[in-house]
Structures are given as C-alpha cells and as structure tokens.
Amino acid sequence: MTKQYIDLHVHTNASDGILSPAEVVQAAREKKLKAIAITDHDTTDGFVEALGHVGDSDLELIPGVELSCTFSGNDVHVLGYLIDYKNPEFIKTIKKFREERLNRGKAMVAKLNDLGINLSIDTVTEIAGNAAMGRPHIADALVREEFVQTYDEAFARYLGYHAPAYIPKKHLEVEHAINILHLIGGLAVLAHPGTLDHDEYIPLFVDMGLDGLEAYHSLHDRKRIEHYKNMCKKYNLVCTGGSDCHGPRKGKMLMGSMRVPYECLENMKKRVENR
C-alpha cells in the first residue's frame, strides 16, 4: 500500500496566507496529500470556504485554528484541531480576536505615519480583504506603495518585533487557549516548539491539558523532529506536523514538504474519541 501523507499546518488568505481556500485545496490535490488542516490565525473562515471546494475528492479537510498566546513574556502559538468550528461561544471569541487584529493594524499604521510613512489604513484594508488583518498585510501595503522594496525589508525596518512600528498582539494565556479548544471538542497542540526554544515549558503545558506537539515543521531539522517525537512519547502526547505553508510568498511552496504520516491524524482522532 502506498504511504499516505498529510499537512496539518496550512494558511489561506483568510489570515496571512497568499492562496485562497480553493487554491489551497487544489494545491493539496496536486501534492497528492491524503489530508490537510487549515489553521489560519484566529479565524476559521478559510476552512469553511475550503469545504465548498473539496467536492467528491478523497482529500480530507480537518478543521483547525492557530491561536496567539503568551507565556512568561514569550509568544506561544497553540494549534487547535478537530474543533467544533460552529460553536457559538467560539465564534464570539474569534470575532473578538478579529476586532483586536483590526485595531492593532490601525495602531501600527498610525505609528508608521508618525515615522513619516504616509500609508493609508484603507490600502491595508483593501489588501487584507475579508482576512483577519495582520502584519503581512501591512508589509504588502508598504511594498505596493513603494515605501520599501521587499516584504522582508518591511519587517526589518518597520514591523519586526524590535522595529519602530511594531505593536504587540493582545494574547491569550496558554491555559485559556487550551481550555477554549477543549470546550469545542478539539485538541490543543503546541506549534513549532523548536522555534519557541523553551522545552521546559512543555511539562507545564501538559499539566494545563496540552494534547500534542508539532514535531514535524519546516523549521525543524531531522534532529529536532526526533527530539519532539520522543517528547511526545515521554509525556503521552500526540505527534502532529505540517509545513506552516503560507503559499509561495518567497517563491517557495512548502505544502507537503514535511512528509507527515497519516498515522498522526489517526492518533489525534483516537485521542478525541477517548477523551
């Protein structure tokens, strides 16, 4: 039997990805993936739209979300999987996140204006469209209006963590995010733990109810993948993985690059069933 692979970390233009949900589904088919999870930041709109494009194909679409959290002053991303995306309380929470993203975007544009960059929030809104606004949309606007030459320059000069127009997000506490995901029937998974580089947090998150670690990730080398797979065994966590694909923003399409076995998804489903 041919080995089947999945990608459980994919973004669409409903958040900060480039590809539409329809294009994401088409790309997954071309990569011959068995399943993908759309894990847009603080929204499930991309997943809902993608459902209408799966048709009668064998592609399995997993409802997901990526929540921005904080712990001990560090940014932590928690992925939610197999969630009840129609839950009214969850929808209300997501709407609040979206409003906070818009307010943050406006404040960052105001900072840019103070720096002498005459960028209009209307330009950013036009680029974001129906997506939850984020820094990538502001970066794209800066490129469009020729205040910078490249997306990377926008972050380096203005929007990066220590740059003059940066404003921190309003983050959830990790435990709150885990509780939200459990209340809507999902799993809570720590995204790209290698980039967080605080493995000492993992047992603390496990005590809060963490379900898994994203061992496979495009920023994890083989050694780190094995390290986090072993941590999953140590703490009885599910092992997940994905490319963190945002589309070909830098000319490279990451979807399907991590060769995550379908068995990971089967184990996730079992964990939900046995809860």
C-alpha positions in Angstrom: 0.0 0.0 0.0 1.3 3.5 -0.9 2.2 5.5 2.1 -0.2 8.4 2.7 0.9 11.9 3.8 -0.8 14.9 5.4 -0.1 18.5 6.1 -1.7 19.8 9.3 -0.5 23.4 9.2 -1.7 25.4 6.2 -2.7 29.1 6.0 -5.0 30.7 3.5 -5.7 34.3 2.6 -8.4 34.3 5.3 -5.4 35.2 7.6 -1.9 35.8 6.4 -1.5 33.3 3.6 -1.4 34.1 -0.1 -3.6 31.4 -1.6 -7.4 31.3 -1.5 -9.0 28.3 0.2 -9.9 27.0 -3.3 -6.2 27.3 -4.4 -5.1 25.6 -1.2 -7.4 22.6 -1.9 -6.2 22.4 -5.4 -2.5 22.5 -4.3 -3.2 19.7 -1.8 -4.7 17.6 -4.6 -1.7 18.2 -6.8 0.6 17.2 -3.9 -1.5 14.0 -3.6 -2.0 14.7 0.1 -4.5 12.5 2.0 -5.5 15.3 4.4 -4.8 18.9 5.3 -5.7 21.1 8.2 -6.4 24.8 7.5 -5.0 26.5 10.6 -5.5 30.2 9.9 -4.6 32.7 12.7 -7.6 33.4 14.9 -10.2 32.5 12.2 -11.9 29.5 10.6 -13.3 31.4 7.6 -10.8 29.8 5.3 -11.7 26.3 6.4 -15.4 27.0 5.9 -14.8 28.3 2.4 -12.5 25.4 1.5 -15.2 22.9 2.4 -17.1 24.0 -0.7 -14.1 23.2 -3.0 -13.4 19.6 -1.8 -16.2 18.1 -3.8 -16.1 14.3 -4.3 -12.3 14.2 -4.0 -10.5 11.9 -1.5 -8.9 14.9 0.2 -9.8 15.0 3.9 -10.2 18.6 5.3 -9.5 19.0 9.1 -11.0 22.0 10.9 -8.3 23.9 12.7 -7.1 27.2 14.0 -3.9 28.8 15.3 -4.3 30.9 18.4 -1.8 33.5 19.5 -0.9 33.1 23.2 1.7 34.3 25.7 3.6 32.6 28.5 6.3 34.1 30.7 6.6 37.0 28.3 7.1 34.8 25.2 4.8 34.4 22.2 3.4 30.9 22.1 1.2 29.6 19.3 -1.3 26.9 20.0 -2.9 24.9 17.2 -6.5 23.6 17.6 -7.6 20.5 15.7 -10.8 18.7 15.1 -12.7 21.6 16.6 -16.4 22.4 16.5 -16.0 25.5 14.4 -19.8 26.2 14.6 -19.8 26.6 18.4 -21.5 30.0 19.2 -19.1 30.8 22.0 -16.1 30.0 19.9 -17.5 32.2 17.0 -17.9 35.1 19.5 -14.3 34.6 20.8 -13.0 34.6 17.2 -14.9 37.7 16.3 -13.3 39.5 19.3 -9.8 38.4 18.1 -10.6 39.8 14.6 -11.6 43.2 16.1 -8.4 43.3 18.1 -6.4 42.5 15.0 -8.0 45.4 13.1 -7.4 47.8 16.0 -3.7 46.7 16.2 -3.4 47.2 12.4 -4.7 50.7 12.7 -2.3 51.5 15.5 0.7 50.2 13.6 -0.3 52.3 10.5 -0.6 55.3 12.9 3.0 54.6 14.1 4.2 54.4 10.5 2.5 57.8 9.8 4.3 59.2 12.8 7.6 58.0 11.3 6.8 59.9 8.1 5.5 56.9 6.1 2.3 58.2 4.6 0.5 54.8 4.4 -3.3 54.7 4.5 -5.2 52.2 6.5 -7.6 51.9 3.6 -4.7 50.4 1.5 -4.1 47.8 4.2 -7.8 47.0 4.4 -8.0 46.6 0.7 -5.1 44.2 0.7 -6.4 42.2 3.7 -9.9 42.0 2.1 -12.0 39.6 4.2 -9.0 38.3 6.1 -8.1 38.8 9.7 -5.7 41.7 9.5 -2.0 41.1 10.3 1.5 42.4 9.8 1.9 40.7 6.4 -0.9 42.8 5.0 0.8 46.0 6.2 4.1 44.7 4.8 2.4 44.1 1.4 0.9 47.6 1.5 4.3 49.1 2.2 5.7 47.2 -0.9 2.7 48.2 -3.1 3.1 51.9 -2.2 6.9 51.7 -2.7 7.9 52.7 0.8 10.1 49.5 0.8 11.3 47.3 -2.0 10.5 43.9 -0.4 8.3 42.2 2.1 11.4 41.3 4.2 12.6 44.9 4.2 9.2 46.0 5.6 9.6 43.7 8.6 13.3 44.5 9.1 12.8 48.3 9.0 9.3 48.8 10.5 7.2 45.7 11.5 9.6 43.2 13.2 9.5 42.5 16.9 12.0 45.3 17.7 11.2 47.6 14.9 9.7 51.1 15.5 6.2 50.5 14.2 5.7 47.1 16.0 2.8 46.8 18.5 2.4 43.5 20.4 -0.7 41.5 20.0 -3.2 41.1 22.8 -2.5 37.4 23.6 -4.5 34.7 25.3 -2.9 32.9 28.2 -1.9 29.4 27.1 -4.1 27.7 29.6 -7.1 29.7 28.4 -6.4 28.8 24.8 -6.2 25.1 25.8 -9.5 25.3 27.7 -11.3 27.0 24.8 -10.1 24.3 22.4 -11.2 21.5 24.7 -14.6 23.2 25.2 -15.2 23.0 21.5 -14.2 19.3 21.4 -10.8 19.8 19.9 -7.1 19.1 20.6 -4.6 21.7 21.7 -1.1 21.3 20.1 2.0 23.4 20.7 3.0 24.8 17.3 6.7 24.6 16.2 8.2 24.1 19.7 11.7 24.3 18.2 11.2 28.0 17.4 9.9 28.7 20.9 13.1 27.0 22.3 11.7 26.6 25.8 11.3 22.9 26.2 11.0 23.5 30.0 7.5 24.9 29.3 6.2 21.7 27.8 5.6 19.8 31.1 3.8 22.9 32.4 1.6 23.0 29.3 0.9 19.2 29.7 -0.4 19.9 33.2 -2.7 22.5 31.7 -4.1 19.9 29.3 -1.9 20.1 26.2 -2.6 17.3 23.8 0.3 17.3 21.4 3.4 18.7 19.9 4.0 19.8 16.3 7.2 17.7 15.9 7.2 17.9 12.1 7.7 21.5 10.9 9.5 23.2 8.1 11.8 25.0 10.7 12.7 21.7 12.5 15.7 19.8 11.2 15.7 16.0 11.5 17.3 16.0 14.9 14.6 18.3 16.3 11.8 16.2 14.7 13.1 13.1 16.5 13.6 15.1 19.7 10.0 16.2 19.8 8.7 12.8 18.8 10.5 11.4 21.8 9.0 14.1 24.0 5.5 13.1 22.7 6.2 9.6 23.9 7.6 10.8 27.3 4.5 12.9 28.0 1.9 10.8 26.3 1.2 13.5 23.7 0.0 13.1 20.1 2.7 13.9 17.5 1.5 16.2 14.7 3.1 18.1 11.9 2.8 20.4 9.0 4.7 22.8 6.7 3.3 26.1 8.0 2.6 26.9 4.4 1.6 30.4 3.6 1.7 30.0 -0.1 4.6 31.0 -2.4 5.3 34.3 -0.7 9.0 33.9 -1.1 8.8 31.8 -4.2 8.7 28.5 -2.3 5.7 26.3 -1.8 6.1 24.4 1.5 2.9 22.4 1.4 3.5 18.7 1.8 7.3 19.2 2.3 7.3 17.6 5.8 6.1 14.1 4.8 3.9 13.8 7.9 2.4 10.2 8.0 -1.4 9.8 8.1 -1.0 7.8 11.2 -0.5 11.1 13.1 -4.1 12.1 12.2 -5.4 8.7 13.2 -3.8 9.0 16.6 -5.3 12.5 17.0 -8.8 11.2 16.2 -8.3 8.4 18.8 -7.4 10.9 21.4 -10.6 12.9 20.8 -12.6 9.7 20.9 -11.1 8.5 24.2 -11.3 11.8 26.0 
